[in-house]
Amino acid sequence: MKAVISGYGKMGHMIEKILCEQGIECIGKSEDITSFDPNLAKDAVCIDFTFPTSFRKNYTFLADNFKAVVVGTTGWDDIRDEVTGYFRKRGTTLIWASNFSVGVNVLMAAVSLTSRLLSKSGGYTPYITEKHHIHKLDAPSGTAKTLAEIVEKSYPSPIQVASIRAGEIPGIHTISFEGLSDRITLEHEAFSREGFARGAVLAAKLSETLTGVHQFSELFLGEEQIQQ
């Protein structure tokens, strides 16, 4: 497998480290992926951790030129159907996630089950709090939006999401269900970006045997557990 990193910031450096650890050849690192050689791209998997504005401009280039694409960039939910439709049209494998952490994907499964059970019993109000570093541009985070979508499959009304930006917090997501006599809280805290990078590299390896468009949670946990 050959990999190309789109976006060579802190996440890009961490992904490069994980690729090296696992003996995967990294044939390119680019801040402007549209300048990458299409002849090299056709045999490579691109791992994209850029900015929402960059991905919106670049997704057609990614789909047109790479064998497969792993997208960890968030902030493009409003054009999700447009993006996934284009990848399907081009026949390019796409694996995307609001969060590639294995732990977060386990949290999503737990939230799905908890939401279904509590919505049936009644009397519980769900809400989400997410905390990230001051450099994060989107709020709420993509992960918080995905968690809200999961909860709202069982609770028809939109739930409250609070966002906090402070210091260098890698990411904390808390989902609470408030009842009259008790509270149930589920939380995931990332200690660093390494978990996101490891999950993204796992997705890149999985893309070698996949076709089509997939959400990472479906591949890792099974579509029957988290349906997006």
N, C-alpha and C positions, 0 to 999 in steps of 0.2 A: 504494500500500500504506500502511496505517495500523498503527502499532505501539503496544503498551502494555508498559511494563516493570513486572514484578512482582518487588519486592525492589530497593530503591534504595540499596544499599550501594556498595562500591567497584566491583563488577562492573556494577551498574546504571548508575553514572555513566559507566563506560567504554562500555557499550552505547549510551547516549544520545549520546556523542561520535561513535561510528561511524555511528549512524543519521543524525545531522546531516551528517556528511561525505558520506554517500551520498544526501542529499536525501530521506530517508524521514521522513514526518511521525510524530512521537511525540505521541500524543494523551493520554497519561497515564503517571504514575509513582506507584506505590503500594506502601506497606509492608504494607497489608492489602487484597489484591486483591478480597476478597469485598465490599468497599464500593464497587467500581467500577460505574458505571452500565451495566446490561445492554444498554440501547439503543445505547450507543456500542460496547460489546464485540462485538456481533454482526458488525460490519464490520471488526474488527481482529485482528491477530496478537499474542498475548501471549508475551513472552519472560520466562521464569521462572527467576530465580537467587535462591532464597530459602534456607530451612533445611529439612532433612528433616521436622521436625515440622510446619512450615507447609504444605509441599506435600502431606503426608498429609491434612491437614484441608481443603485448598483444591482438590484436583484435580477433584472433582466439579463445583465452581463453574466452573472453567476449561473443562471439557468441555461444560458446559451452556450457557455464554454466549458463548464466543469462536469466531470463524471457524476459527482454527487456533492451536495452542500449541507453542512451542519450549521444551523443559525441559532446563536445564543443572544443575538441583538434583540432587544425588546422595543416597544413603543411604536409598533405598526399594526396593532389590532384592527384598526379601522379599515385597513386594506388587506386583511388576511385572506379573504376569498379571492381577491385579485392576484395576490402573490402565489397562493397554492394552486390556483387555476393555471397560472402561467407555467409553473414547474410541471404540472401534469401535461399541459400542451406540448412542452418541449421534451417530455420524457426523461427529465432529470430527477434523480432521487433527491428528496429533501427530507431532512430530519430537523425539526425545530422544537424549541422549548422556551418557556419563560424562565426556566431554571433547570440546569442540567445536573444539579446535585442529586445523588442517589437518595440522600436523607430527605430532601424536600419532596421527592416523588413518593416516598413512603408516607410522608406527612399527608400528601394529597389523598392517598388511599384511605388513611385514617379519618380525614375530614369528610370524605365522601360517605363512609359508613356511619360516622357520628351524626352527620346531617340527616341522613335517612331515618335513623332511629329516633332522634329527638323531634324531628318534624312530625312523626307519627304520634308521639306521646303528647306533644303540645306543651306550651308554657315556657319555651326557651327562645331567647332572642340572640341571634348570632351577630358578631362584629369582629372586625380584623384590625390589627395594628401592625404596621411594618416600619422598620427602622433601617436606614442605610447611611453610608458616608455622604459627605457634603458634595461630592463630585457627581453623584448620580443625577441624571437630568430628568428622568420621567418619574412622576408621582401621580397615583400610586404605582408601585413597581409592577412589572409584568407578572411576577409570581403572585402578588396580592390580587391582581385581576383574575388570574386563573383560579386561585382559591375561592374568590367570590363567585365565579361562574359555577364551580363545583357545588358550593353551598346553595346557590340559587336554583339548582336543579331540584332541590327538595323544599326550599323556601321561595315562594313565588315573588316576594317583594325584594327590591334591591337592598343589600345590607350595607351598613356603614363601614368605611375603610379610612383609617387615620394614618397619615404618613409623617414620619419624623426624619429629618436629615441632620446628622450631627457627627463631627469628628471623622473617624475612619472606620466606622462600623461596616463589616463586610456584608451583613444581612441578618436580620431577625424578623421572623414572621410569627405572629401570635393570633390564633383563632379562638375566640371565647364564645361560649353559649351561656347566657345569663338567665337563670331561673329564679323563681320566687324564694326558694330555700337553699339553692346551691349554684355553683358555677363550674362548668367544665372548660378546661383550657388545654389547647394543643399548641406546642411551640417548637420551632426549629431555629437554631442559632448556628450560623456559619462562623468558624474561627478564622478562615482565610478564604482566598479565591481558589484554593487547590481543589476543593470538592467539585466546583463548577468545571474546572479544567479537566479533571479526570472523567467526569461524566460526558463532556463534549468529545474527548478522545474515544471513549467507549462507543459513542454514537457514530463517530467516523468509522470505526472498525466494523460496526454493525451494517453500515451502508454498503459494505462490500458484497453483501449477500441479499440486498433489498432493492426493490424498485418502487416507484411511487412516492407519495407524500405521507409522512408519519409524524405524529407527535411523540416525543421521547417517552413520555409516561406510558403510552400504549405499548411500546416495545419492552420497557423494563418491567412493568407490573401486570400487563395484560389489559386488553381493551375492556374486558368485562368488569374490571375494578374501577377504572377511571375512564369515562367516556366523554370526550371533548368534541 
